[in-house]
């Protein structure tokens, strides 16, 4: 068989003899002493170098992950500065220093996780912590290698899907692997994972691994639905993952590829079946308006297209309110199947590394990723939604559900990195990245209500409801980035500087025939003014971010670090274009296509001390934002929200630290805690209508004061009267249409000069940032007994969160008609807004975020480790929330949904 020349050349290059180079591992418990030559990190690490970890950098190893949640947010929630935004048992998103979503880049083996988790925390992160070797939380200059705008940190989930070395096992020299079996008593969760790497010949390694996870709805101390329950409806989950990878490994590097497929089905708890239509927010039915395109592309709305009084319509008693006996704010029938998400994603990776390719280069790294993501949010229906289906389909719909919304994303990501060490003290890297991601979210087709099969068939023949607007209009997000990092060492000082330039555009493929049809319909009606055509140009932006870190090894025991970064973030397609209901967050969200680039200046100082018995580390940070993008609450009914993306200034600051005392080699006690505060600045005043104080008679002009007029004020060159013979008010009383005087507006501030008018204004003051995690304080004990036993206990107190955000919404008054006036014409004049006849001004409506109570959390664990026939195994028991506390998470979009109650997990882990 003839081999291709390019393939032969690549394999030959990787097979050349290796030059001496040591690759250091990055274990979190190892204190790195001062070295003269910088060591570069492993191929899929989020750190460019191994010896520059700060007090705030975190690495969670497989030994810890195997005892934690299978979802990323919950798995990291015990780390300093990290909280979770959970959605039942199927999904949880990390919250780091009060930031989440698009401000928190999540990677898998150093490349983007291509999913829709940044759109909403109910969308699962398509990275598996139970299959991971470690999870890294990277801060400082290293974050710019992956994102222009993740000052709070970058999370990198590292697994072994593409082998980088040949396996070395304990039961077979050419095979290694691991497996986990786990059972949770609360949710009846059953977890099984297995992975094996085996060698084929001397240079080829193959990796196969998989995961199966199945859990019922978890139990809680209590949850009020239509009756009191001891479980959370919609908290079930099921997940399967399979992946295979192969690598060719030579003396100077490797090149490999992998394929993975993941399928998830999990419930959406705490949802509210409540009407929240676009029609209650956008004024697209006002035919005097010229925005004919809004029913098709509502993301093109402007501020003036918003109703003066945005609202929701919930069909329930207005006396329903949020409280202990009604947490959702509306009645809930637990017998109706909760909505759920069906997700599947396929991911393909190619990754390679070549060491010492040419003189002057230490290594070259290449990463290529393509992913195809799909999920739909299904609803089994209830008495109301079942009416939307023809009779023959109603029972089938109950069994399998219908897709109320569909999310898709297809993305390609590529990275090429070059590492160099020009001098003994200077090391660095430079790279380029390109990504192309196509995404959309749509409302699935739902037929209108029909009494019979015949009516339904008739409607289909007439093409009723043939078009429904997208939730997220189909878009293609394209970005190109150039980035670099340099490290310089001078005695016990280490300096790192990094920069990243990113150019991005997000074209939308508009359907012109739909716009033409809407325009034709608009022009067929009686119009007040000409149509206002939309701006369909492509959104384009560029961002430049830079950062610097200084580390000072004061002594072998002390290390001090300081980091400054300037970050710029381009708004995401979700923030710009999303328009529609969001079942999982019980909200109706509206993007804002006029958002501009977000900017922030960020500071962090950290101190680490490692002693024989006492060790501690702590960090303080401060972030100052301009054009901070947030989802403003503009209406609320019960726990149903209406939100719109907006911008203002913001400040976040906080502390995090821990102190460990080790009286002997077998026991340690750790005191830990963190806090974060967030403030958002005042939004621009709401500008209302002109404030009239009335009208004033004045002369038409000073030049006509001596004009001769008759007794009625009409021009008469034979008269002895002039305009100045009477005051303007006197002429007005004689004849409203006289030629000497006229009336002009007088405003509340007394002016009559155009440009100095007085408008009704409502101030919107600074407030707390939304959903900021509360402070927490805890104590942890770890003990080892003999060669095989270990135990741990942790008690933490999460404080109540009363520092909540308050949105100020301006409720604008209506025009008032005089009593008995039924229409607007010359004989029936509408009273002017703000006049003496209608003195009403805008009134504030305050939308206040829910407060949450504090709670105590007690967890215990016991492990037994041993070896059987060269297989390392660990039997473990974990008892969590032993106090069976009713836990509400403030930084969740559903702070009224309780978390899992008392639970015990039994586990078996093997490694060979």
Residue, then its C-alpha position, 0 to 999 in steps of 0.5 A: x500500500x502506498x502512503x501519502x507523502x504528507x502523512x509520511x513526513x508528519x510521522x517521521x518528524x514525530x519519530x525523531x530522537x528527542x532532545x532533553x526536556x523535562x515536562x513538570x506536572x502541576x499538582x496543587x499540593x506541590x510548592x514550586x521552588x525558584x528555578x532558573x529555566x521556565x518549564x512549559x505546561x502539558x499540551x492541554x493545560x490551561x496554564x502556559x507555564x507550570x511555575x507561576x501559579x498564584x494564590x487564586x489559581x485552582x486545580x481540582x484533581x480526579x481524586x476529588x472530582x470522583x466524589x463530587x457532582x457530575x455537573x460542572x457548577x456543583x462540582x466546583x462549588x466548594x472551591x474558593x470564589x466559586x458558586x453554582x447556578x444549579x437547575x435540578x439534577x441535570x445541569x449546573x453552571x459555575x459562578x466565579x466572583x459573581x460572574x458567569x455565562x459569557x464572562x466565564x470561558x469554559x474549555x475542554x482540553x484548552x479549546x472551546x466547549x461548543x454548546x449553548x451553556x453560556x445562553x442559560x444555566x439550565x443548558x448543561x455544560x457539555x464537559x464531563x467532570x467524572x471523566x476528567x483528569x482535572x479541572x483548572x481554574x486559571x486567572x491572571x495573564x493566562x486567561x488572555x490565551x483563550x478569551x478577551x473577557x474572562x477576568x474572573x477566570x477561565x475553567x479548563x476541563x482536562x481529560x485523556x480522550x487523546x493520549x499524549x503518552x503511551x500507557x503504563x498499567x499495573x496489570x499490563x504494561x501496555x494498558x491502563x484504565x480506571x472505573x467508577x461505580x456510584x449510588x446516591x440514596x436520595x435521588x436513586x442516582x446510579x453512575x458508572x464510568x470506565x476508561x481504558x488506554x491501550x497501546x498498539x505497537x510502540x507508537x500508537x495509543x487508543x483511548x476508549x471511555x464512557x459514562x452512564x448516569x441515571x437519577x430520579x427526582x431528588x428529595x427535599x425537606x419540603x416543596x409546595x405545589x398543589x400540595x406539600x411534596x417531599x421531592x422536587x418535580x422536574x429534577x430527574x436526569x439521564x446522561x450517556x457519554x461515549x468517546x474514542x481517541x487514537x494518537x501516534x506518539x513519537x519521541x518529539x510529540x504526538x498527533x491524535x484525533x477523537x470523537x465523542x457523543x453525549x446524550x442528556x435528558x433532564x427535567x426543568x424544575x420550578x417552571x411557570x406555565x404563564x403567558x408572557x407574549x411579545x405583544x405585551x412588550x413590543x408595540x408592533x400592532x400600532x398601525x401608526x408606527x412604521x416598524x412593519x418588520x417587528x412581527x418577523x424580526x423582533x430583535x430589531x426593536x428600538x427603545x421607543x418600540x417598548x410599551x410604556x407599561x410592559x407586563x405579563x398576563x398570568x391567568x390566576x388569582x391576583x391574590x397569589x403571591x410568593x411565599x412559603x406556601x406558594x414559591x412559584x407565585x402561581x399554582x402548580x399541579x405536580x401531577x403534570x409532567x414537568x418540562x424536560x430537555x433532550x440534548x445530544x452533541x457530537x464532537x470531533x477533535x484533532x490535537x498535536x504537539x511537535x517539540x523542537x521543530x526548528x531552531x528557536x522554537x521549543x514546540x508547536x501546538x495545534x488544536x482543531x475542534x468541530x461540534x454539532x449541538x442540538x437540544x429541545x425543551x419539551x413540555x408534556x402539556x396540561x389541560x391548557x396546552x393539550x388544547x393546542x393539539x388535534x384530538x388524535x395527538x393529545x395522548x401521544x403528546x402526553x407520553x412523549x412531549x412536544x418541543x416548545x423550543x429548539x436550540x442548535x449550534x454548529x461550531x468549528x474552532x482552531x488554534x495554533x501556538x508557538x512556544x519559545x525560550x530565547x534566553x535563559x530568563x525569557x520564555x513565551x508563546x504566541x498563537x492565533x485562533x479562528x472560530x465559526x459558530x452557527x447558532x439559532x433558537x426557535x419556537x416549535x410549530x404549535x397548531x391553534x386550538x381546534x374542536x375537531x379533527x376536521x377543523x384542524x385539517x381545514x386549518x392546515x389547508x389554509x396555512x394558518x400559523x405558518x410563521x413563528x419568530x425565532x427566539x434567537x435569529x439564526x446567526x453566524x458568529x465569526x472571530x479571529x484572534x491573535x494572542x501572546x504571553x511572555x514570562x521574564x524571571x529575575x532572581x526571585x521575581x517573575x513577570x508575565x505580560x499577555x495581550x489578545x486582539x479579537x475581531x468579530x462579526x455576526x452576520x444574519x441571513x435575513x429572509x427578504x421575502x418575509x420582509x417584502x410580504x410584511x411591507x406589502x401588508x403594511x402599505x395596503x393599510x391606511x398609513x400615518x407616515x412612511x415605513x421606516x426600513x430596518x438596518x440589516x447591516x452585520x454587527x462588527x466589533x474588535x476588542x483588545x485586552x492586555x494583562x500583567x502579573x508580577x510574582x515575588x518569591x519573598x522567601x521559600x515559604x512566602x509568595x506575593x502576586x499582583x495582577x492587572x488586566x484591561x479587558x474588552x468584551x464584544x456582546x454575544x449573539x444572545x445578548x444582542x438578538x434573543x427575543x422570547x420566552x425562557x421556560x427554564x428561568x421563568x422569564x421573557x427575555x429581550x436582547x438589545x441590538x444597540x449594545x456596545x463593547x463592555x470594558x473593565x479594569x481588574x486588579x488582584x493581589x494574592x499571598x501564599x504561605x507554606x509552612x511546616x504546620x501552618x499554611x494559608x493563602x488569600x486573594x483580594x480583587x476589584x473589577x471596574x466595568x464600563x458598559x457592563x451588560x446585564x439582564x435588567x428586570x423590567x417587570x415581575x408577577x409572582x416569580x415570572x420576570x420580564x427582562x431586557x439586556x441593558x448597560x451601565x457601569x458596575x463594580x465587583x470586589x471581594x475576598x477569598x482565603x483559607x488557613x490550614x493548620x497541620x498538627x501532624x502528618x495525618x491530620x489537618x484543619x482548614x478555615x475557609x471563606x469568601x465574599x463578593x459584592x457587586x454594584x451597578x451604576x445608575x441607568x440614564x434617566x427615563x425621558x418623558x413628554x414635554x412638561x407644559x405649564x400652559x400657553x402664553x400670548x405674545x406679539x408675532x414680532x417686534x417689527x409689527x408692533x406699529x402695524x396699523x390694524x382695525x378694531x379686530x386686529x386685522x390689517x388696515x392702513x387707514x386705521x389709527x390703531x396699531x398692534x402696540x395699542x393693546x397687549x397680546x392678551x387683549x388682542x387674543x380676547x378680541x379675536x383668536x385669529x388676529x394678526x398682532x398676537x399668537x400663543x406659544x408654549x410655556x414649560x414647567x421651568x418657565x422657559x418659552x425658548x425652543x431647545x430649553x424645554x422641560x421634560x418629565x424625567x425619572x431617575x434610575x439610581x445605582x443598585x446592587x448587581x443581580x444574583x450576587x452570591x452570598x458570603x460563606x465561612x467554613x471549617x474542614x478537617x482531613x484525617x488519615x488512619x493507618x495505611x488504608x483509611x481516611x476521613x473528612x468532615x466539613x461544616x460551612x455557613x452560607x449567609x443570607x443575601x439581603x443585598x438585592x437588586x432593585x430595578x426602577x421602571x417608569x410607568x408613564x401616564x396616559x393622555x387624558x380626555x376632557x370629561x364627555x370626550x370620546x374622540x380626538x378632533x378640533x372639538x374634543x381636544x386631548x389634555x396635554x401631558x403634564x398640563x394643569x388639566x393633567x398634572x400626572x408625571x411618570x411614576x416609578x415601579x420598583x422590581x425587587x429581586x427575591x432575598x434568600x435565607x442563610x443555611x448550614x451545610x454539614x458533610x462527612x466522608x470516609x474512604x478505604x484504599x487498598x490494592x487487589x491483584x495490582x488494581x488500586x481501589x477505593x471504597x468511599x462513603x459521602x454523607x452530604x447535607x446531614x442537617x437536611x437543610x432547606x437550601x435556596x441558592x441566591x445566585x440561581x435564576x430560580x432562588x425559590x427552588x430547593x436543593x437536594x436534602x440529606x443524601x448519602x453516596x456510596x462509591x467504588x473507584x478502581x485504577x489499573 
